[in-house]
Amino acid sequence: MANSTMSLEAGDYESMAESAKAASDLLRALAHEARLMILCMLVEGEKSVSELEAFLDMRQPTVSQQLARLRADRLVKTRREGKTIYYSLASENAQKVVDLLYDLYCRNNAECP
């Protein structure tokens, strides 16, 4: 009986496993509503913590906690200007996924920014 399953080389499997880990890390970050909202805001360009607070109607500790998690996951990066820290997307893949989610859920929704 012929085996109809694909056979993977050891290197292919390792590469696939690394990609699956990266994808699941991104999806885990996106699965939290506050982090998803922050990433959606950052698609438009860099924002300060106070700008994110005001738009998202969240308290500063909540925003900072979620930004720390996104930074640890290497999805956002920072730039300091005086006392203000600006956040922006650091991941092209995150940008693409958030763009897709925006297209699917917000494109024709008047309540979305």
N, CA, C and O atoms as a GROMACS GRO file, in nm:
protein
  452
    1MET      N    1   0.084  -0.117   0.000
    1MET     CA    2   0.000   0.000   0.000
    1MET      C    3   0.089   0.124   0.000
    1MET      O    4   0.180   0.135   0.082
    2ALA      N    5   0.062   0.215  -0.090
    2ALA     CA    6   0.145   0.335  -0.103
    2ALA      C    7   0.111   0.433   0.009
    2ALA      O    8  -0.005   0.448   0.049
    3ASN      N    9   0.215   0.500   0.059
    3ASN     CA   10   0.197   0.601   0.162
    3ASN      C   11   0.166   0.734   0.096
    3ASN      O   12   0.249   0.787   0.022
    4SER      N   13   0.047   0.788   0.121
    4SER     CA   14   0.006   0.912   0.053
    4SER      C   15   0.043   1.037   0.133
    4SER      O   16   0.020   1.148   0.086
    5THR      N   17   0.099   1.020   0.252
    5THR     CA   18   0.136   1.138   0.331
    5THR      C   19   0.268   1.194   0.283
    5THR      O   20   0.354   1.122   0.231
    6MET      N   21   0.283   1.324   0.302
    6MET     CA   22   0.407   1.391   0.264
    6MET      C   23   0.515   1.355   0.363
    6MET      O   24   0.490   1.348   0.483
    7SER      N   25   0.635   1.332   0.314
    7SER     CA   26   0.745   1.308   0.405
    7SER      C   27   0.826   1.436   0.417
    7SER      O   28   0.860   1.499   0.317
    8LEU      N   29   0.857   1.472   0.539
    8LEU     CA   30   0.933   1.593   0.565
    8LEU      C   31   1.076   1.557   0.600
    8LEU      O   32   1.102   1.464   0.677
    9GLU      N   33   1.167   1.631   0.544
    9GLU     CA   34   1.307   1.618   0.583
    9GLU      C   35   1.322   1.677   0.723
    9GLU      O   36   1.239   1.758   0.765
   10ALA      N   37   1.427   1.639   0.794
   10ALA     CA   38   1.448   1.690   0.930
   10ALA      C   39   1.455   1.842   0.931
   10ALA      O   40   1.396   1.906   1.018
   11GLY      N   41   1.525   1.901   0.837
   11GLY     CA   42   1.537   2.047   0.830
   11GLY      C   43   1.404   2.114   0.801
   11GLY      O   44   1.375   2.221   0.854
   12ASP      N   45   1.321   2.050   0.717
   12ASP     CA   46   1.189   2.104   0.686
   12ASP      C   47   1.102   2.106   0.811
   12ASP      O   48   1.030   2.202   0.837
   13TYR      N   49   1.109   1.997   0.888
   13TYR     CA   50   1.029   1.989   1.010
   13TYR      C   51   1.070   2.097   1.109
   13TYR      O   52   0.985   2.164   1.167
   14GLU      N   53   1.201   2.114   1.127
   14GLU     CA   54   1.250   2.215   1.221
   14GLU      C   55   1.207   2.355   1.179
   14GLU      O   56   1.167   2.436   1.262
   15SER      N   57   1.216   2.382   1.050
   15SER     CA   58   1.174   2.512   0.998
   15SER      C   59   1.024   2.532   1.018
   15SER      O   60   0.980   2.641   1.057
   16MET      N   61   0.946   2.427   0.992
   16MET     CA   62   0.802   2.436   1.010
   16MET      C   63   0.768   2.457   1.158
   16MET      O   64   0.678   2.534   1.190
   17ALA      N   65   0.839   2.388   1.247
   17ALA     CA   66   0.814   2.402   1.390
   17ALA      C   67   0.846   2.544   1.437
   17ALA      O   68   0.772   2.600   1.519
   18GLU      N   69   0.954   2.602   1.387
   18GLU     CA   70   0.989   2.740   1.424
   18GLU      C   71   0.883   2.838   1.374
   18GLU      O   72   0.844   2.930   1.446
   19SER      N   73   0.836   2.816   1.252
   19SER     CA   74   0.731   2.903   1.197
   19SER      C   75   0.601   2.889   1.275
   19SER      O   76   0.533   2.988   1.300
   20ALA      N   77   0.567   2.766   1.313
   20ALA     CA   78   0.445   2.742   1.391
   20ALA      C   79   0.455   2.810   1.527
   20ALA      O   80   0.356   2.866   1.575
   21LYS      N   81   0.572   2.807   1.588
   21LYS     CA   82   0.591   2.873   1.719
   21LYS      C   83   0.574   3.023   1.703
   21LYS      O   84   0.506   3.086   1.784
   22ALA      N   85   0.635   3.081   1.600
   22ALA     CA   86   0.623   3.226   1.577
   22ALA      C   87   0.478   3.265   1.552
   22ALA      O   88   0.430   3.365   1.604
   23ALA      N   89   0.408   3.185   1.472
   23ALA     CA   90   0.267   3.214   1.442
   23ALA      C   91   0.181   3.202   1.568
   23ALA      O   92   0.094   3.286   1.591
   24SER      N   93   0.204   3.099   1.649
   24SER     CA   94   0.122   3.083   1.770
   24SER      C   95   0.152   3.193   1.871
   24SER      O   96   0.062   3.236   1.943
   25ASP      N   97   0.277   3.240   1.878
   25ASP     CA   98   0.310   3.352   1.966
   25ASP      C   99   0.235   3.478   1.923
   25ASP      O  100   0.181   3.551   2.007
   26LEU      N  101   0.232   3.504   1.793
   26LEU     CA  102   0.160   3.621   1.741
   26LEU      C  103   0.011   3.609   1.770
   26LEU      O  104  -0.052   3.704   1.816
   27LEU      N  105  -0.046   3.492   1.744
   27LEU     CA  106  -0.189   3.473   1.767
   27LEU      C  107  -0.225   3.482   1.915
   27LEU      O  108  -0.332   3.531   1.950
   28ARG      N  109  -0.134   3.436   2.001
   28ARG     CA  110  -0.158   3.446   2.145
   28ARG      C  111  -0.163   3.593   2.187
   28ARG      O  112  -0.248   3.632   2.268
   29ALA      N  113  -0.073   3.674   2.132
   29ALA     CA  114  -0.074   3.818   2.163
   29ALA      C  115  -0.201   3.884   2.112
   29ALA      O  116  -0.258   3.970   2.179
   30LEU      N  117  -0.246   3.844   1.994
   30LEU     CA  118  -0.366   3.902   1.934
   30LEU      C  119  -0.494   3.856   2.003
   30LEU      O  120  -0.599   3.920   1.989
   31ALA      N  121  -0.487   3.746   2.076
   31ALA     CA  122  -0.606   3.689   2.140
   31ALA      C  123  -0.653   3.770   2.260
   31ALA      O  124  -0.762   3.746   2.312
   32HIS      N  125  -0.574   3.865   2.305
   32HIS     CA  126  -0.612   3.951   2.417
   32HIS      C  127  -0.668   4.081   2.361
   32HIS      O  128  -0.601   4.150   2.284
   33GLU      N  129  -0.790   4.115   2.399
   33GLU     CA  130  -0.860   4.229   2.340
   33GLU      C  131  -0.782   4.360   2.351
   33GLU      O  132  -0.774   4.436   2.255
   34ALA      N  133  -0.725   4.387   2.468
   34ALA     CA  134  -0.651   4.514   2.486
   34ALA      C  135  -0.528   4.518   2.397
   34ALA      O  136  -0.498   4.621   2.337
   35ARG      N  137  -0.456   4.406   2.388
   35ARG     CA  138  -0.337   4.403   2.301
   35ARG      C  139  -0.376   4.418   2.155
   35ARG      O  140  -0.307   4.486   2.079
   36LEU      N  141  -0.484   4.355   2.115
   36LEU     CA  142  -0.530   4.368   1.977
   36LEU      C  143  -0.567   4.513   1.946
   36LEU      O  144  -0.532   4.565   1.840
   37MET      N  145  -0.636   4.578   2.038
   37MET     CA  146  -0.672   4.719   2.019
   37MET      C  147  -0.548   4.806   2.007
   37MET      O  148  -0.543   4.896   1.923
   38ILE      N  149  -0.449   4.780   2.090
   38ILE     CA  150  -0.324   4.858   2.084
   38ILE      C  151  -0.257   4.838   1.949
   38ILE      O  152  -0.215   4.935   1.886
   39LEU      N  153  -0.247   4.714   1.904
   39LEU     CA  154  -0.184   4.687   1.775
   39LEU      C  155  -0.262   4.752   1.661
   39LEU      O  156  -0.202   4.804   1.567
   40CYS      N  157  -0.394   4.751   1.670
   40CYS     CA  158  -0.476   4.818   1.567
   40CYS      C  159  -0.445   4.967   1.562
   40CYS      O  160  -0.437   5.025   1.454
   41MET      N  161  -0.427   5.029   1.678
   41MET     CA  162  -0.393   5.172   1.682
   41MET      C  163  -0.255   5.197   1.623
   41MET      O  164  -0.233   5.297   1.555
   42LEU      N  165  -0.162   5.105   1.648
   42LEU     CA  166  -0.025   5.125   1.602
   42LEU      C  167  -0.008   5.100   1.453
   42LEU      O  168   0.093   5.139   1.395
   43VAL      N  169  -0.106   5.035   1.390
   43VAL     CA  170  -0.102   5.018   1.245
   43VAL      C  171  -0.099   5.154   1.177
   43VAL      O  172  -0.038   5.170   1.072
   44GLU      N  173  -0.167   5.252   1.238
   44GLU     CA  174  -0.173   5.387   1.182
   44GLU      C  175  -0.044   5.465   1.199
   44GLU      O  176  -0.026   5.569   1.136
   45GLY      N  177   0.046   5.416   1.284
   45GLY     CA  178   0.172   5.485   1.310
   45GLY      C  179   0.200   5.488   1.459
   45GLY      O  180   0.119   5.445   1.540
   46GLU      N  181   0.317   5.540   1.494
   46GLU     CA  182   0.357   5.538   1.635
   46GLU      C  183   0.266   5.625   1.720
   46GLU      O  184   0.212   5.726   1.676
   47LYS      N  185   0.252   5.581   1.845
   47LYS     CA  186   0.167   5.650   1.942
   47LYS      C  187   0.236   5.650   2.078
   47LYS      O  188   0.312   5.558   2.109
   48SER      N  189   0.209   5.752   2.157
   48SER     CA  190   0.258   5.756   2.295
   48SER      C  191   0.160   5.680   2.384
   48SER      O  192   0.046   5.653   2.344
   49VAL      N  193   0.204   5.647   2.504
   49VAL     CA  194   0.115   5.579   2.599
   49VAL      C  195  -0.008   5.665   2.626
   49VAL      O  196  -0.119   5.613   2.632
   50SER      N  197   0.011   5.796   2.642
   50SER     CA  198  -0.104   5.882   2.672
   50SER      C  199  -0.202   5.887   2.555
   50SER      O  200  -0.323   5.896   2.577
   51GLU      N  201  -0.153   5.883   2.432
   51GLU     CA  202  -0.244   5.879   2.316
   51GLU      C  203  -0.324   5.749   2.315
   51GLU      O  204  -0.444   5.749   2.288
   52LEU      N  205  -0.257   5.638   2.345
   52LEU     CA  206  -0.325   5.509   2.350
   52LEU      C  207  -0.428   5.507   2.462
   52LEU      O  208  -0.541   5.462   2.443
   53GLU      N  209  -0.390   5.558   2.579
   53GLU     CA  210  -0.482   5.566   2.693
   53GLU      C  211  -0.610   5.640   2.656
   53GLU      O  212  -0.721   5.592   2.680
   54ALA      N  213  -0.592   5.758   2.598
   54ALA     CA  214  -0.707   5.844   2.566
   54ALA      C  215  -0.799   5.778   2.465
   54ALA      O  216  -0.921   5.778   2.483
   55PHE      N  217  -0.743   5.723   2.359
   55PHE     CA  218  -0.827   5.665   2.255
   55PHE      C  219  -0.896   5.538   2.303
   55PHE      O  220  -1.014   5.516   2.276
   56LEU      N  221  -0.821   5.453   2.373
   56LEU     CA  222  -0.874   5.323   2.414
   56LEU      C  223  -0.955   5.330   2.543
   56LEU      O  224  -1.017   5.231   2.582
   57ASP      N  225  -0.954   5.445   2.609
   57ASP     CA  226  -1.025   5.463   2.735
   57ASP      C  227  -0.982   5.357   2.837
   57ASP      O  228  -1.064   5.293   2.902
   58MET      N  229  -0.848   5.342   2.848
   58MET     CA  230  -0.790   5.248   2.944
   58MET      C  231  -0.699   5.327   3.037
   58MET      O  232  -0.647   5.432   3.001
   59ARG      N  233  -0.680   5.275   3.156
   59ARG     CA  234  -0.591   5.339   3.252
   59ARG      C  235  -0.446   5.312   3.212
   59ARG      O  236  -0.415   5.212   3.148
   60GLN      N  237  -0.359   5.404   3.252
   60GLN     CA  238  -0.218   5.396   3.215
   60GLN      C  239  -0.153   5.264   3.258
   60GLN      O  240  -0.079   5.206   3.178
   61PRO      N  241  -0.176   5.213   3.379
   61PRO     CA  242  -0.113   5.085   3.416
   61PRO      C  243  -0.154   4.969   3.324
   61PRO      O  244  -0.072   4.883   3.293
   62THR      N  245  -0.280   4.968   3.282
   62THR     CA  246  -0.328   4.863   3.192
   62THR      C  247  -0.259   4.872   3.057
   62THR      O  248  -0.212   4.772   3.004
   63VAL      N  249  -0.252   4.993   3.002
   63VAL     CA  250  -0.187   5.013   2.872
   63VAL      C  251  -0.040   4.975   2.882
   63VAL      O  252   0.012   4.905   2.795
   64SER      N  253   0.028   5.021   2.988
   64SER     CA  254   0.170   4.992   3.004
   64SER      C  255   0.197   4.843   3.020
   64SER      O  256   0.294   4.791   2.966
   65GLN      N  257   0.110   4.774   3.093
   65GLN     CA  258   0.125   4.630   3.112
   65GLN      C  259   0.114   4.557   2.978
   65GLN      O  260   0.193   4.467   2.949
   66GLN      N  261   0.016   4.594   2.898
   66GLN     CA  262  -0.003   4.528   2.769
   66GLN      C  263   0.109   4.563   2.671
   66GLN      O  264   0.151   4.479   2.592
   67LEU      N  265   0.156   4.687   2.676
   67LEU     CA  266   0.269   4.726   2.591
   67LEU      C  267   0.395   4.649   2.629
   67LEU      O  268   0.473   4.610   2.542
   68ALA      N  269   0.414   4.626   2.758
   68ALA     CA  270   0.530   4.547   2.804
   68ALA      C  271   0.523   4.406   2.748
   68ALA      O  272   0.625   4.350   2.706
   69ARG      N  273   0.406   4.348   2.749
   69ARG     CA  274   0.388   4.213   2.694
   69ARG      C  275   0.416   4.212   2.544
   69ARG      O  276   0.485   4.123   2.494
   70LEU      N  277   0.363   4.311   2.472
   70LEU     CA  278   0.386   4.320   2.327
   70LEU      C  279   0.534   4.343   2.297
   70LEU      O  280   0.586   4.292   2.198
   71ARG      N  281   0.599   4.419   2.382
   71ARG     CA  282   0.743   4.444   2.363
   71ARG      C  283   0.822   4.315   2.388
   71ARG      O  284   0.915   4.284   2.314
   72ALA      N  285   0.785   4.241   2.492
   72ALA     CA  286   0.852   4.113   2.522
   72ALA      C  287   0.834   4.014   2.407
   72ALA      O  288   0.922   3.934   2.379
   73ASP      N  289   0.719   4.021   2.341
   73ASP     CA  290   0.692   3.935   2.225
   73ASP      C  291   0.752   3.991   2.096
   73ASP      O  292   0.736   3.933   1.989
   74ARG      N  293   0.821   4.103   2.108
   74ARG     CA  294   0.888   4.170   1.995
   74ARG      C  295   0.790   4.213   1.885
   74ARG      O  296   0.822   4.211   1.766
   75LEU      N  297   0.671   4.251   1.927
   75LEU     CA  298   0.571   4.298   1.831
   75LEU      C  299   0.569   4.450   1.822
   75LEU      O  300   0.523   4.507   1.723
   76VAL      N  301   0.619   4.517   1.927
   76VAL     CA  302   0.630   4.663   1.924
   76VAL      C  303   0.772   4.703   1.960
   76VAL      O  304   0.845   4.630   2.027
   77LYS      N  305   0.808   4.823   1.915
   77LYS     CA  306   0.938   4.881   1.951
   77LYS      C  307   0.912   5.021   2.004
   77LYS      O  308   0.804   5.077   1.986
   78THR      N  309   1.013   5.078   2.068
   78THR     CA  310   0.998   5.209   2.130
   78THR      C  311   1.097   5.309   2.074
   78THR      O  312   1.203   5.275   2.021
   79ARG      N  313   1.058   5.436   2.090
   79ARG     CA  314   1.145   5.549   2.057
   79ARG      C  315   1.118   5.653   2.163
   79ARG      O  316   1.003   5.688   2.190
   80ARG      N  317   1.226   5.704   2.223
   80ARG     CA  318   1.211   5.805   2.328
   80ARG      C  319   1.237   5.943   2.271
   80ARG      O  320   1.332   5.965   2.196
   81GLU      N  321   1.150   6.036   2.310
   81GLU     CA  322   1.168   6.176   2.274
   81GLU      C  323   1.144   6.256   2.402
   81GLU      O  324   1.029   6.278   2.441
   82GLY      N  325   1.251   6.300   2.465
   82GLY     CA  326   1.238   6.366   2.596
   82GLY      C  327   1.185   6.267   2.697
   82GLY      O  328   1.242   6.160   2.716
   83LYS      N  329   1.075   6.303   2.763
   83LYS     CA  330   1.015   6.214   2.863
   83LYS      C  331   0.910   6.121   2.802
   83LYS      O  332   0.859   6.033   2.870
   84THR      N  333   0.880   6.142   2.675
   84THR     CA  334   0.774   6.064   2.611
   84THR      C  335   0.831   5.945   2.537
   84THR      O  336   0.930   5.957   2.465
   85ILE      N  337   0.769   5.830   2.556
   85ILE     CA  338   0.807   5.709   2.483
   85ILE      C  339   0.699   5.681   2.380
   85ILE      O  340   0.580   5.675   2.412
   86TYR      N  341   0.742   5.664   2.257
   86TYR     CA  342   0.651   5.634   2.147
   86TYR      C  343   0.665   5.486   2.111
   86TYR      O  344   0.775   5.432   2.108
   87TYR      N  345   0.552   5.423   2.084
   87TYR     CA  346   0.548   5.283   2.046
   87TYR      C  347   0.506   5.271   1.900
   87TYR      O  348   0.424   5.349   1.851
   88SER      N  349   0.565   5.173   1.832
   88SER     CA  350   0.526   5.144   1.694
   88SER      C  351   0.538   4.994   1.672
   88SER      O  352   0.601   4.924   1.751
   89LEU      N  353   0.478   4.948   1.564
   89LEU     CA  354   0.486   4.805   1.532
   89LEU      C  355   0.629   4.770   1.494
   89LEU      O  356   0.696   4.844   1.422
   90ALA      N  357   0.675   4.656   1.543
   90ALA     CA  358   0.810   4.610   1.513
   90ALA      C  359   0.807   4.489   1.421
   90ALA      O  360   0.912   4.445   1.373
   91SER      N  361   0.690   4.437   1.397
   91SER     CA  362   0.676   4.312   1.322
   91SER      C  363   0.593   4.334   1.196
   91SER      O  364   0.478   4.377   1.202
   92GLU      N  365   0.653   4.303   1.083
   92GLU     CA  366   0.580   4.312   0.956
   92GLU      C  367   0.466   4.211   0.953
   92GLU      O  368   0.359   4.239   0.898
   93ASN      N  369   0.488   4.094   1.012
   93ASN     CA  370   0.382   3.993   1.015
   93ASN      C  371   0.263   4.041   1.098
   93ASN      O  372   0.148   4.020   1.060
   94ALA      N  373   0.291   4.106   1.211
   94ALA     CA  374   0.181   4.161   1.292
   94ALA      C  375   0.105   4.265   1.213
   94ALA      O  376  -0.018   4.270   1.218
   95GLN      N  377   0.177   4.348   1.140
   95GLN     CA  378   0.114   4.451   1.056
   95GLN      C  379   0.018   4.385   0.956
   95GLN      O  380  -0.095   4.431   0.939
   96LYS      N  381   0.063   4.280   0.890
   96LYS     CA  382  -0.019   4.213   0.789
   96LYS      C  383  -0.144   4.149   0.852
   96LYS      O  384  -0.253   4.161   0.797
   97VAL      N  385  -0.126   4.083   0.966
   97VAL     CA  386  -0.240   4.017   1.030
   97VAL      C  387  -0.341   4.119   1.081
   97VAL      O  388  -0.461   4.101   1.064
   98VAL      N  389  -0.293   4.227   1.142
   98VAL     CA  390  -0.385   4.330   1.192
   98VAL      C  391  -0.455   4.399   1.074
   98VAL      O  392  -0.574   4.430   1.084
   99ASP      N  393  -0.384   4.422   0.965
   99ASP     CA  394  -0.447   4.478   0.845
   99ASP      C  395  -0.560   4.386   0.796
   99ASP      O  396  -0.668   4.434   0.761
  100LEU      N  397  -0.534   4.255   0.794
  100LEU     CA  398  -0.636   4.159   0.752
  100LEU      C  399  -0.757   4.163   0.845
  100LEU      O  400  -0.871   4.164   0.800
  101LEU      N  401  -0.732   4.164   0.976
  101LEU     CA  402  -0.841   4.170   1.073
  101LEU      C  403  -0.922   4.299   1.055
  101LEU      O  404  -1.044   4.298   1.066
  102TYR      N  405  -0.853   4.409   1.029
  102TYR     CA  406  -0.923   4.535   1.005
  102TYR      C  407  -1.013   4.523   0.883
  102TYR      O  408  -1.129   4.565   0.886
  103ASP      N  409  -0.958   4.466   0.775
  103ASP     CA  410  -1.039   4.447   0.654
  103ASP      C  411  -1.162   4.361   0.680
  103ASP      O  412  -1.270   4.391   0.630
  104LEU      N  413  -1.146   4.255   0.758
  104LEU     CA  414  -1.256   4.163   0.785
  104LEU      C  415  -1.361   4.221   0.879
  104LEU      O  416  -1.480   4.197   0.860
  105TYR      N  417  -1.318   4.295   0.981
  105TYR     CA  418  -1.411   4.335   1.087
  105TYR      C  419  -1.442   4.484   1.093
  105TYR      O  420  -1.542   4.522   1.154
  106CYS      N  421  -1.361   4.568   1.033
  106CYS     CA  422  -1.381   4.713   1.051
  106CYS      C  423  -1.399   4.791   0.922
  106CYS      O  424  -1.446   4.905   0.927
  107ARG      N  425  -1.366   4.736   0.812
  107ARG     CA  426  -1.365   4.813   0.687
  107ARG      C  427  -1.496   4.888   0.666
  107ARG      O  428  -1.494   5.007   0.631
  108ASN      N  429  -1.609   4.824   0.685
  108ASN     CA  430  -1.738   4.889   0.662
  108ASN      C  431  -1.814   4.917   0.791
  108ASN      O  432  -1.937   4.930   0.790
  109ASN      N  433  -1.742   4.926   0.900
  109ASN     CA  434  -1.804   4.949   1.030
  109ASN      C  435  -1.778   5.094   1.072
  109ASN      O  436  -1.663   5.132   1.095
  110ALA      N  437  -1.882   5.172   1.082
  110ALA     CA  438  -1.868   5.315   1.116
  110ALA      C  439  -1.810   5.336   1.256
  110ALA      O  440  -1.757   5.443   1.285
  111GLU      N  441  -1.817   5.235   1.342
  111GLU     CA  442  -1.766   5.249   1.478
  111GLU      C  443  -1.615   5.231   1.487
  111GLU      O  444  -1.555   5.267   1.588
  112CYS      N  445  -1.553   5.175   1.384
  112CYS     CA  446  -1.409   5.155   1.385
  112CYS      C  447  -1.340   5.283   1.339
  112CYS      O  448  -1.394   5.358   1.259
  113PRO      N  449  -1.219   5.307   1.392
  113PRO     CA  450  -1.146   5.428   1.351
  113PRO      C  451  -1.102   5.422   1.207
  113PRO      O  452  -1.040   5.516   1.157
   0.00000   0.00000   0.00000
